[in-house]
């Protein structure tokens, strides 16, 4: 198995977890927060998707799906158009509200497709390319892809946990 196959499998697992956390939830549960400072399922999935979109597009010199495919307009959030949710205060978390699970999964799936397209073309040499020199040591493409994978899986797990809390509170 090649490294790109491992990455493709890992990113596929993010997609599975995103759909499991979101599918079938009504808007009121997607947007509910279990505590005033907690994140909603909507925010968690939006954020993990924005991070993947932003970081993968930057690493490969692509346009972000968020902007290129008008997802920013479809979401209609009162946030900077390039906002990824990093460092959001509870007030900013509250601004991420959606009308349906389909909006979240639609955006995620579009980002996932762009990610898969670039992963399929990867070579072993590509993984060593430096994509961010602001760190010491500089960040390689391989490290960036694993970092996004790790972050996204953590947030998908958080979204699943919040879903379970909210559903058990309803029962």
C-alpha positions as CSV (number, residue, x, y, z in Angstrom):
1,X,0.0,0.0,0.0
2,X,1.3,3.5,-0.9
3,X,1.1,6.5,1.4
4,X,-1.5,8.1,-0.8
5,X,-3.7,5.1,-0.4
6,X,-3.5,5.4,3.4
7,X,-4.4,9.1,3.1
8,X,-7.3,8.4,0.8
9,X,-8.6,5.8,3.3
10,X,-8.2,8.2,6.2
11,X,-10.0,11.0,4.5
12,X,-12.7,8.6,3.5
13,X,-13.2,7.8,7.2
14,X,-13.7,11.6,7.9
15,X,-16.5,11.6,5.4
16,X,-18.1,8.5,7.0
17,X,-17.9,10.2,10.4
18,X,-19.3,13.5,9.2
19,X,-22.3,11.8,7.6
20,X,-22.9,9.7,10.7
21,X,-22.8,12.8,13.0
22,X,-25.1,14.8,10.8
23,X,-27.5,12.7,8.8
24,X,-31.1,12.8,10.0
25,X,-30.6,15.5,12.5
26,X,-33.1,18.4,12.3
27,X,-31.9,22.0,12.2
28,X,-32.8,22.6,15.9
29,X,-30.4,19.8,17.0
30,X,-27.7,20.6,14.4
31,X,-27.6,24.2,15.8
32,X,-28.1,23.4,19.5
33,X,-25.3,23.8,21.9
34,X,-25.2,21.6,25.0
35,X,-23.8,24.5,27.1
36,X,-23.4,28.3,26.3
37,X,-19.7,27.9,25.6
38,X,-20.0,24.6,23.8
39,X,-19.8,24.0,20.0
40,X,-22.8,22.8,18.0
41,X,-22.8,19.9,15.6
42,X,-23.2,22.6,12.8
43,X,-20.2,24.5,13.9
44,X,-18.0,21.5,14.4
45,X,-18.8,20.1,10.9
46,X,-18.6,23.5,9.2
47,X,-15.2,24.2,10.9
48,X,-13.6,20.8,10.1
49,X,-14.8,21.2,6.5
50,X,-13.5,24.8,6.3
51,X,-10.1,23.7,7.7
52,X,-9.8,20.9,5.2
53,X,-10.9,23.1,2.3
54,X,-8.5,26.0,3.3
55,X,-5.5,23.8,4.0
56,X,-5.7,21.4,1.1
57,X,-6.5,24.3,-1.4
58,X,-3.5,26.2,0.0
59,X,-1.1,23.3,-0.1
60,X,-2.0,22.5,-3.7
61,X,-2.5,26.0,-5.1
62,X,-6.2,25.5,-5.7
63,X,-9.2,27.7,-5.1
64,X,-11.2,26.9,-2.0
65,X,-14.4,25.1,-2.7
66,X,-16.1,27.4,-0.2
67,X,-15.6,30.4,-2.5
68,X,-15.3,28.8,-5.9
69,X,-18.6,26.8,-5.7
70,X,-20.5,29.5,-3.8
71,X,-20.9,27.6,-0.6
72,X,-20.1,30.8,1.3
73,X,-23.3,32.3,-0.3
74,X,-25.4,29.2,0.4
75,X,-24.5,29.2,4.1
76,X,-25.0,33.0,4.3
77,X,-23.0,33.3,7.6
78,X,-22.3,36.7,9.1
79,X,-18.5,35.9,9.1
80,X,-15.5,36.9,7.1
81,X,-15.6,35.0,3.8
82,X,-12.3,33.3,4.5
83,X,-13.1,32.5,8.2
84,X,-12.4,28.8,9.1
85,X,-13.6,29.0,12.7
86,X,-10.1,28.9,14.2
87,X,-10.1,30.7,17.6
88,X,-13.9,31.4,17.5
89,X,-15.4,32.9,20.6
90,X,-18.8,31.5,21.8
91,X,-20.4,34.5,20.1
92,X,-18.9,33.6,16.7
93,X,-19.7,29.9,17.2
94,X,-23.4,31.0,17.6
95,X,-23.2,32.6,14.1
96,X,-22.8,29.2,12.4
97,X,-26.4,28.1,12.0
98,X,-27.7,25.9,9.2
99,X,-31.2,25.0,7.9
100,X,-30.4,21.4,7.1
101,X,-28.0,18.5,7.4
102,X,-27.8,18.5,3.6
103,X,-26.1,21.9,3.5
104,X,-23.3,20.6,5.8
105,X,-22.9,17.3,4.0
106,X,-23.1,18.9,0.6
107,X,-20.3,21.2,1.4
108,X,-18.3,18.5,3.1
109,X,-18.7,16.2,0.1
110,X,-17.6,18.9,-2.4
111,X,-14.5,19.5,-0.3
112,X,-13.9,15.7,0.0
113,X,-14.1,15.3,-3.8
114,X,-11.4,18.1,-4.3
115,X,-9.3,16.4,-1.6
116,X,-9.6,13.0,-3.3
117,X,-8.6,14.5,-6.7
118,X,-5.3,15.8,-5.4
119,X,-4.6,12.8,-3.2
120,X,-5.0,10.4,-6.2
121,X,-2.2,12.3,-8.0
122,X,0.3,12.3,-5.1
123,X,3.7,10.9,-5.5
124,X,6.0,9.9,-2.6
125,X,8.2,12.9,-3.5
126,X,5.3,15.3,-3.2
127,X,4.9,14.5,0.5
128,X,8.3,16.0,1.3
129,X,7.5,19.3,-0.4
130,X,7.5,22.2,2.1
131,X,4.1,24.0,2.2
132,X,4.6,26.3,5.1
133,X,7.8,27.9,6.2
134,X,6.3,29.8,9.1
135,X,7.1,26.9,11.4
136,X,10.3,25.4,12.7
137,X,10.8,22.9,11.3
138,X,8.9,24.0,8.1
139,X,5.8,22.0,7.4
140,X,5.8,19.4,4.6
141,X,2.8,18.4,2.5
142,X,2.8,15.0,4.2
143,X,2.7,16.6,7.7
144,X,0.0,19.1,6.6
145,X,-2.2,16.3,5.2
146,X,-1.9,14.2,8.4
147,X,-2.5,17.2,10.6
148,X,-5.8,18.0,8.8
149,X,-6.8,14.4,8.9
150,X,-6.2,14.2,12.7
151,X,-7.9,17.5,13.4
152,X,-10.9,16.6,11.2
153,X,-11.4,13.2,12.8
154,X,-11.2,14.8,16.3
155,X,-13.9,17.3,15.4
156,X,-16.1,14.7,13.7
157,X,-15.9,12.7,16.9
158,X,-16.8,15.7,18.9
159,X,-19.8,16.3,16.6
160,X,-20.9,12.7,17.2
161,X,-20.6,13.1,20.9
162,X,-22.6,16.4,20.9
163,X,-25.3,14.6,18.7
164,X,-25.5,11.8,21.4
165,X,-25.8,14.4,24.2
166,X,-28.6,16.3,22.5
167,X,-30.5,13.2,21.5
168,X,-30.3,11.7,24.9
169,X,-31.5,15.0,26.4
170,X,-34.6,14.7,24.2
171,X,-35.4,11.2,25.2
